[in-house]
Structures are given as C-alpha cells and as structure tokens.
C-alpha cells in the first residue's frame, strides 16, 4: 500500500493523535498506542472528515455492524 488514510469523524480524536500534548487519561493511553503504531508505518495518516461529507463510509460501517458474525477469529 502506498498510502493509507484513516478518516475519523471526531475532530477531538484526530487532534489528540496529531497533537503533542501528553494526556494521562484512559483515552490518552489509547492515543499513545495509536501514535506508536502510526510512527511504525510512515505511509499511514489520520485525517478529520465531517460525518456529513462521509455519509457513504458511515452507512457502510453501520451495515457491517448489523451483519457482523458472532464468530471471533484469534490470530496468534
């Protein structure tokens, strides 16, 4: 993959991932993990997209949740 863009509809999350402020909350710990993963893959990026302008992705995400199987695959 030449470039992967994660489009997120919540600006607060994008700001935290792209920012340099240290956050000691639970979400801050997740943001640190996301930043570590993103730094391992320089061709990955995170962008804010308004939910209204990304209606197709929103519809598809809801469809996946509705049709998701209860089967859980575990990778070792």
PyMOL commands that set and color helices and strands:
alter all, ss='L'
color gray80, all
select helices_A, chain A and resi 11-18+26-40+51-67
alter helices_A, ss='H'
color red, helices_A
select strands_A, chain A and resi 4-8+44-48
alter strands_A, ss='S'
color yellow, strands_A
deselect
rebuild
show_as cartoon
